[in-house]
């Protein structure tokens, strides 16, 4: 019985949204479950997928908070 946890930032794909939509979550669950079926032959009915939305303030990479890292990358891309 596989259990997969997917963490995403709590932000939308457009400015007026602040979370992942129900349709996007359903697509993630379907896709992850299908990968486990295809790769490990794990039945869909025995696969659990948990989606955790993390506030952007609690997300970082490259040693920086996410927004600061993004600004740094954008500035570097302009150079």
DRENDO-1510 file (C-alpha; in Angstrom, 1 decimal, always signed):
<recs>
REC; n; res; u; v; w
REC; 1; UNK; +0.0; +0.0; +0.0 .
REC; 2; UNK; +2.0; +3.0; -1.2 .
REC; 3; UNK; +1.4; +6.4; +0.4 .
REC; 4; UNK; +2.7; +9.4; -1.6 .
REC; 5; UNK; +2.9; +12.9; -0.2 .
REC; 6; UNK; +3.1; +15.8; -2.6 .
REC; 7; UNK; +4.0; +19.2; -1.3 .
REC; 8; UNK; +3.2; +22.3; -3.3 .
REC; 9; UNK; +3.3; +26.0; -2.4 .
REC; 10; UNK; -0.1; +27.5; -1.5 .
REC; 11; UNK; -0.4; +29.8; -4.5 .
REC; 12; UNK; -2.4; +29.8; -7.6 .
REC; 13; UNK; -1.3; +29.8; -11.2 .
REC; 14; UNK; -2.9; +33.2; -11.7 .
REC; 15; UNK; -2.8; +36.4; -9.6 .
REC; 16; UNK; -6.4; +36.0; -8.4 .
REC; 17; UNK; -5.9; +32.5; -7.0 .
REC; 18; UNK; -4.2; +31.6; -3.8 .
REC; 19; UNK; -4.3; +27.8; -3.9 .
REC; 20; UNK; -4.2; +24.8; -6.1 .
REC; 21; UNK; -7.6; +24.1; -7.6 .
REC; 22; UNK; -9.6; +21.0; -6.9 .
REC; 23; UNK; -9.2; +20.0; -10.6 .
REC; 24; UNK; -5.4; +20.4; -10.4 .
REC; 25; UNK; -5.3; +18.3; -7.2 .
REC; 26; UNK; -7.4; +15.6; -8.9 .
REC; 27; UNK; -5.0; +15.5; -11.8 .
REC; 28; UNK; -2.0; +15.2; -9.5 .
REC; 29; UNK; -3.7; +12.3; -7.6 .
REC; 30; UNK; -4.5; +10.6; -10.9 .
REC; 31; UNK; -1.1; +11.1; -12.4 .
REC; 32; UNK; +0.9; +9.9; -9.3 .
REC; 33; UNK; -1.4; +6.9; -8.9 .
REC; 34; UNK; -0.9; +6.0; -12.6 .
REC; 35; UNK; +2.9; +6.2; -12.3 .
REC; 36; UNK; +2.9; +3.8; -9.4 .
REC; 37; UNK; +0.7; +1.4; -11.3 .
REC; 38; UNK; +2.9; +1.7; -14.4 .
REC; 39; UNK; +6.3; +1.4; -12.7 .
REC; 40; UNK; +5.6; -0.7; -9.6 .
REC; 41; UNK; +2.3; -2.5; -10.6 .
REC; 42; UNK; +0.6; -1.0; -7.6 .
REC; 43; UNK; -3.2; -1.1; -8.0 .
REC; 44; UNK; -4.9; +2.2; -8.1 .
REC; 45; UNK; -7.2; +1.2; -5.2 .
REC; 46; UNK; -4.3; +0.6; -2.9 .
REC; 47; UNK; -2.4; +3.8; -3.6 .
REC; 48; UNK; -2.9; +6.8; -1.3 .
REC; 49; UNK; -1.9; +10.3; -2.4 .
REC; 50; UNK; -1.8; +13.2; +0.1 .
REC; 51; UNK; -1.4; +16.7; -1.1 .
REC; 52; UNK; -0.1; +19.3; +1.3 .
REC; 53; UNK; -0.2; +23.0; +0.5 .
REC; 54; UNK; +2.6; +24.9; +2.1 .
REC; 55; UNK; +2.4; +28.6; +2.7 .
REC; 56; UNK; +4.9; +30.4; +0.5 .
REC; 57; UNK; +6.5; +31.9; +3.7 .
REC; 58; UNK; +7.4; +28.4; +4.7 .
REC; 59; UNK; +9.0; +27.4; +1.4 .
REC; 60; UNK; +12.5; +28.1; +0.3 .
REC; 61; UNK; +15.4; +26.8; -1.8 .
REC; 62; UNK; +18.8; +27.9; -2.7 .
REC; 63; UNK; +19.3; +29.1; +0.9 .
REC; 64; UNK; +16.6; +31.7; +0.5 .
REC; 65; UNK; +12.8; +32.2; +1.1 .
REC; 66; UNK; +11.0; +31.3; -2.1 .
REC; 67; UNK; +10.0; +34.8; -3.1 .
REC; 68; UNK; +13.5; +36.2; -2.5 .
REC; 69; UNK; +15.0; +33.3; -4.5 .
REC; 70; UNK; +12.6; +33.9; -7.4 .
REC; 71; UNK; +13.5; +37.6; -7.4 .
REC; 72; UNK; +17.2; +36.7; -7.5 .
REC; 73; UNK; +16.7; +34.4; -10.4 .
REC; 74; UNK; +14.6; +36.9; -12.3 .
REC; 75; UNK; +17.3; +39.5; -11.8 .
REC; 76; UNK; +20.0; +37.1; -13.0 .
REC; 77; UNK; +18.0; +36.2; -16.1 .
REC; 78; UNK; +17.8; +39.9; -17.1 .
REC; 79; UNK; +21.5; +40.2; -16.8 .
</recs>
